[in-house]
Amino acid sequence: MDRRNFVRLGAIAGAMAVRGKPLAGQTLANGEAGRSLLAKRFSISPFALEEATLSDLQAGMAAGTMTARSITQQYLNRIAELDRQGPTLRHVLETNPDALSLADTLDQERKAGKVRGPLHGIPILLKDNIDTADRMTTTAGSLALAGSIPLQDAFIAAKLRAAGAILLGKTNLSEWANFRSTHSSSGWSGRGGQAKNPYVLDRNPCGSSSGSGGAVSANLCAAAIGTETDGSIVCPSSANGIVGIKPTVGLVSRAGIIPISHTQDTSGPMARTVRDAAIILGVLTGVDPRDSATTESRSRGQTDYTKYLDPNGLRGARIGVARTRFFGYSDVTDKVINDAIAGMKAQGAVIVDPANIVTAGKFDDSEFDVLLYEFKADLNKYLASLGPKAPVKTLAEIIAFNEQHKDTSMPWFGQEIMIQAQAKGPLTEKKYLAALAKDLKMSRTDGIDATMNKYKLDAIVAPTGSPAWVTDLVNGDHFSGASSTPAAVAGYPNINVPAGFSHNLPIGISFFGRAYSEPTLIKLAYAYEQATKHRRAPTFIPTLGAE
């Protein structure tokens, strides 16, 4: 669940459709009819790169029918057309003023016979808590960090550049990665305002990687990078109908990413297909001296996850269904996921149902305590890394800034979580150490590991979350349930894949498992995706009933 809900909600109590056949509650035509409605409603021209994969773009550049510049220009035009006009999605905070010149350089390299890899010339958006030492700023969406330019790239930003990716811009997010208030609205930041769900515009895109998820879904980029502490990659991926991979903590470096928790934070790819997400994940991995958690990645990380893309990957796989606490909060979600489970069985999977995580819900309070302690320590460390020109230098200064500028920084909700974090002591306190030990035991040893051992599982599945709720800036999120917490607290991988729709709103299914089980999860997620192909482009309905 998103972090603010630990305070407000505490513990949440908690057959594949025939291809081409509309799901129950689906009323809007797709394909050409949907695009015609979009064009009529917002005077938007057809987009040549709609739903283009990384392979499509590479093939176009290899054939000479596309260039990195032409692709980049088309995405910049798409952002200009949809993000601040038309449906005004508010997914992109800023675009890279050097994007086209970077594209020209990469085109010259290709012409000279140098192609760096599958990301050469590919425009990718980064969540605005990922450092880039260029003419873009890195602010976590906060006015307190407006104008902040770090001294060096985040490790993953440098990896993307080296692979030939074009850093197209920075995406909107839930401010401070949704670790500010108990009544926040996901997808709102002081810099960017409220991001919208591209399927139904008055619905929420979920957070905190809301802009990354929405931008990928709306075809504002080839792919994007999000970050997660608990739910912030998989929830927006589910709500926006895309694929999101939350890797094992330590597989991908966190250096140069504005933090919440060194225990749970990670970044990961958000894309329209499992293949694209797998390609990007391989680029992001690697040992980074600035992040000691990546040491194990030397032996357990990989640079090519596409070799696990097996369309028959479900055959013989033992998949457990975590029902207790993760079903029952949404009838429409339950129906879609039950159909997905039946479909996996039809594809040859061995379904163990139920395969409940008996500790689920028993470590929510200790998780929140750990996050409070680590947020203060880790954020202060990050701010110190910005050097003497940092706009603010401590969490205490951020709190003071917000109070001094509350009309613009806090027009809808406050900063109760930040105040709680500021009151915490150092990471040597017994309360912190006890909470951390409890988290790891109950999420790992007695949680996911125990469940997978007991039932001899390859993976566990559960609904990622409910369909998107109506955005409510006054009262905050209407969050009903999710399954991200066990994998998030354990630091284990989790992949969301589109599973279907209810009333034009996407619903996703999560595949999660042991540490460094990305190869297995990618194989299962890809086989499921290929058997169903639930992904379809959004058509920006203003509100349900206005189709």
N, C-alpha and C positions, 0 to 999 in steps of 0.2 A: 504494500500500500504506500501511497505517497506520505512523506514524513509528517506533514502537519496533521494527518489523521491519527497518529498515535496519541496526540493530545486530545483531539476532539472526539474520536470514535473509540480509542482503545482497540481492543481486539474485535475484528469484524466477525460476527457470527455468520458464522457463515453457512443417419447414414449419409455420408457425403451426398450432396444434391447431384442429380444427374446433370452432367455438363450441359449448360445452356438453358436449363429449366429454371424459371424464376423461383426464388425462395419465398416462403410465406411472408406477407407484409411488404413485399417489394413492388413498388408501383411506378417508379420512374424508368422509362426506357433507357437502355444503355447504348453504347456504340454511337453510331451516326445520329440517332434520334436525340440522345443525351447531349451530344455536342451542338446540335442545332438549337436545343433549348438554351444551352449556355450562351451561344453566340447571340441569340435573340434577346436574352435577359440582360446581358452586360456588354453587348457590341464587341465581343471578343473574336478575333480572327482565328481560324484553325491553326493548330500548333503542330509543325512537322515532326517534332521530336517527342510527341506524346507517347508515353510508356516505352520509350527507347531504353534498351538495356546497354550495359557496358560493351557487350559483344557487338551489338548493333552499331554503336558509335565507332568502335574500333574498325569494324568492317567498312564503314563509310569513309573513314580517314585512309584506310589502306587502299581503297579503290579510287581515292581522289575525288569522290563526290561530296565529301565533307572535309573541313579542316578544324583544327582546335579553335581557331578564331571564329569560324562560322557557328560552331556549336556553342561556344561561350557567348557570342553575341545573341544567339537565339534565346538562351536561358536568361540573359540580362533583359532582353525585351519582354520575355514572359513575366519576370519579376516586376518590371515596370508596369505591365498591363494588369496584373492580378493582385499585387501586394499592397499598393497604395491607391488603386482605383478599381473599378469593377467591383468584385466581391470584397475588396480591401481585406485580404487575409491577415496581414500583419505578421508574417512568418519571418521576414528578413529585416534585420536591424540596419545593416549596411552592406553594400557590395564593395568588392576590392577594386580600388581605382586603377590597379595595375593588372587586372585580370586579362585584358586584351593584349597587353604587351607580353605578358607571360605566355599567352597562347601563341603569339607570333614566334617567340623563341622556340617553343616546342614544335611548331610547324617546321621551322628551319632545321631542327634536329632530325625530324622525320625525313625531310627532303634529303638530308645528308646521310640517311641510312641508319640513324640511331633511333631506336624505339625502346624506351626504358622498361616497358612492360604493359600490362593490361589497363593501367591507369594513365598512360601517356596521353595528355591532352584532354583529360576528363574533368569537367567542372564539378567540384564538390563543395558543399556548404558545411561550415563548422558551427557548432553551438557556441554561443558567446560567453563561454567560460573556458575556452581553449586558447591559450596564448599564441599570438602570431606577432613576430617582431617585424612588422611592416607598417603600412599606412592605415591599417585597420586597428580599432581599439578592442580591448578585452575587458568586459565590465560586469559579467553575470547579470546583465540587464539593469543594473543599478545606476542611478544618477550619482551615487557617491563615488563611483569609479569612472565617471564620464571623462573621456580623453586619455585614459590610461593605456599606455603602450608598453608591454613588457620588454625586458632586455634581451630575451631570446625566445625562439619558437618553443612551444611544447614539443616533447619528443615525437608525438604522433603527427603534429603539423610538419615537422622536419621530415618524417618518414614519407608522408604524402607528397611533399615537394620533390623529394629524391626519386619517388616513383613516377614523377611526371604529372601528378594531379595538379589542377589549377584550383587554388583556394579562392572560390568564387565570392564568398562573403560570410557574414556572421548571422546566425539565426536567433530569433527571439526565443525566450524561455520563461519559465516561471522564475521570477526574480530570486537570485541567490539559490537557484536550483530548488525552490519551494521549501527553503528552510528559514522562513522569516516569521510566518504568522500561522496561527491555528485556524484562521478564517480566510485563507488566501483563495484566489481564483487561479486555477492552473492556466498557464499560458499568459499571465499578465506580468508585465514588468514596467518599471518607471520609464525606461527608455523606449519600449516598443508598444506599450498599451496592450490590449487584449487580443491575443491570437484567436483565430476562428477555426472551427472544424470545416474542411473543404467539402464534405458531403452534405452537411446541413449547417448553415452558417451561424445560426444562433446556438449551436451545440459546442461543447468544449473539446479542444484537441488533446486534453490530458497533459500532464506535465511530468517532469520539468522540461524534457526535450521536445516541447510542443512545436516550436518552430521548425526543428529538424524533421519531425514526423510529418507535419502538415506540408512543408515545402517539398518533400519527396513525393508525397501523395498527389499534390497538385502539379507535379512535373515542373517545379521551379529549378530543378537541378538534376544531375544524373544520380546522385546519392548524397547522403549527409552523414555527419558524425554526431552522435549524441553521447550523453553521459548518464550514468545511473548510480544511485546509492541504494534506492529501493523502489523499483517500478518505473524509473524515469526514462528508460529506453523501451521496455516492453509495453507499458501502458499507452504512450502516444503511438507506438507502432500498431497496437490493437485498435485504438480509437480512430486512427487514420488509414487503416486498411493496408498496412505495409509489413515488411519483414524487419525485425530488429534482433540483433544478437548482443546480449549482455554477456561478455566473456568472463571466464574465471578471473578473480582478482589476482593480478600479477602477470597475466598473459600479455597485457598491454600496459605500457607505462602511464602513470598519472602525472609525471613531472610536467609542470607548466599548465596544469588545469586547476582552476579555482576550486578548492576542495570543500567537502563536508566531512568525510571520514576516510582515513587511510585504511581502515579495516574493510570498508564496503565499497568505496568508490571505484569505478572503472569507466572507460569509454568504450564505444562500440559502433559498428556500422548500422545504418538504417537505409534500406533500399527497397525497391519494388519487387525484387526476386531473391530467392535464397542464393542463387548463383552469384549475383552481384554482391550480396552481403559477404559471402564466403571469399570472394576475390579480395575485397577490401580488408577483411580481417587478417588475411595473410600478409598484407602490406604493413599493418599496424603493429604486428608482434615484434618482439626483440628485447634483448637485455639492455637496460638503461642504468648507468651508474648513479643517476639522480633518483632512481626509485628502486630501493633494495628488494621490494616485493617481486621484481622481474627476474631475480636470479634463477628461480626454478624454471622460468620460461626458456632458459638455455637448452634444457634437455626435454622439456615437455611442450614447448611452443613449436609451431610450424609456419612455414612461409607460403604454403599452398594447400588450402583447404578444398580446392575444387575437385581433388581426386576422390573425395568422399561423396560426391554428388551422384548417388545411385538411385535411379527411378524405381528400382525394386527393393529399396532399402528397408521397407516395412516388413518384408517377408521374413518370418521367423523371429522378429524382434519381440522381446518381452517388455510390454509397456504397462505401467501401473497407473491407475486413475485415483488421484488424491481427491476424494469427495468431501470428507468432513471439513467444514469451514470454507471450502472453495466452491461449493455448489449451493443452490437454494436461495440466493439473494436476488435472482433475476430469472424468471421463467423462460424468457426468450433466449437468454444466454445458455441456460441448461439445455434447451432443445437443440440449439446449434451445436453445442459441444457433444451432446449425446449422439447426434447424427455423425459428427466427426469420428467419434470413437467407434461407432458401428462401421463406418467406412474404412477405418484403419484395419479393423478385423477382417473385412472383406478383402483387403489387400494382402492378407497373410500374417498380420501381426497377432501375437498372442497377448490378449488383453487380460490383465489381472485387475479385477474391479469388485470391491474397492481395494486400494493399496494406500491406506491413509497414513499421513505423517502424524503420529500420535502426539508429538510435541508442538504441533502448529498452534499458534496463539498463546503459547506459554512463555514466550520471550519477547513479547511486544514492548513491555515496559523497560526491560533491560536494554533492548535495542535503542530505544529513544534516549536512555541515559548515556549510552556509549556515544551516540551521535552528538549529543550536547557537549560532552567533554571534548571529543575530537574536533568538532567544528571550531571551537574557540582556539585550540592549540594549532590546528592545521591551517586555519585561515590567517592567524597572526603570522605564521611562518611564511605563507604565500605572500602576504602583503610586504613582509620584510624583503622578499626576493625582488620586488619591483624597484628597489633602490630609493634614493632620496627624493625622486620626483613623484613618488606615489601620492595620489590625491588624498588617500587616507592610509593610515599606517597600522591600525589595530581595529579589532571588532568594536571596542569601546568608541572609537572615533566614528565608525559607521553608524552605530546607534545614535550618537549625538548628531551626526549629519542628518539622519532621517527625521529626527525630532525637530531640528532647526528648519527643515524643508518639508514638513509634513504635508503641506498642501499639494505638492507635486510627487513626493516620495511615498506618501501614505494616504492617498485620497480614498481608498476603499477598505484597506485593512492595515493592521498594525505590525509590530515586530516582537510579539510576545516570545517567540522561540529564540530570537537573538538575545533577548534580555535574560532568559533562562540559561542560555549557553554562557553568557558573560559572567554569570554568578558561579559557574563551576570552577573548581580548583585545578591543579596540575594533573597530568596523567599518571602520577604516582599514587594518587589517592586510592584507598582500599575500596571505596564504593565503585570507582571506575573499573578497577582490576577485577572485582567480583562480577560486575555486570558483563564485562567482556568474556570472562571465563564461562559464565552461564550461557551467553549467546552461542559461543562456539560449540559447547557440549550439546546444547539442545537443538541447534540447527544442523550440525554436522554429525557427530557421533551418535546421538540418540534420535536424530531427525532424518535427513535425507539418506545418510549412509546406512542407518539401521533399517530403513524402509526398503532400500534397494537390496540389501543383503538378505533380508527376510523373504522377499518375494523373487529374488534373483532377477532383478530388472535391468534393462538397458537404459530406460528413461522413465520419468514420471510426467504425466500430462494433467492439465487442469485448465479451466477457463482463465485467460489472462485478466479479464475484467468485464464489466457490463458495457452495453452500448453507451455512447457519449451522452452525458446529461446536458440540460440547458444551462448555459453559462449564467452565473448569478454573482455579479460583482458585489452586491450588498451583503449577501449571506455567506458567500464562499461556495466551495464545491459541494455538490450533492453526490457524494461518493458512496457506493453501496458495497463494494467488495472487490477482491483481487487475490492473486495467488503468488505475488512476487516475493513476499517476505522470506520464506525459507531459503531460497537460493541466494537472495540478496545478503542475508545475515551470514550465511555459510561462506559467501564469496564464491559460489559455484555458478556455472554457466546456465543461461536461460535464453531460449529462442522463441519469439512470437512469430506465428504464421497466420495469415488471414484464414478464417474458418467459415465465414458466411456473413449474412446480413440479417438485420431485422429492421423493417421500415427505413431502408436506405442507409442504415447505420452499421458500420463494420463491427464484427466480433472476431476476436483472435483467440487462438489456442496456444498455450505455452508448453514447450518441451524442456524439461530441466533434469539435471542429474549430477553426477560426481564432479569433483574438481578435474579440470582439463579433459572433460569428455566432449569437447566441441566436435571432434570428428564424428562421433556417434550421433550427436544431436543434429548436426548438419545433414547427415545421411537420412535420418528419420524425417526431419523437417522438409527436406527436398523431395523425398518420395511422397509425402503427404501433399505438398504443394503441386507436384506434377500430376497427381491423381485427381485433383480437385480444381485447381486454377480459379480460386475464388476472387483473386485480385481483379478489380476493375476501377477505372479512373473515376474520380468524383465529378459531379456536375453542378455543384455549388447551389443547392436548393436553399432559399432564404430561411424557410422554416418548414417543419413537417406539415403537410396539408396544403402547401403552396406549389405542389408539383405541377 
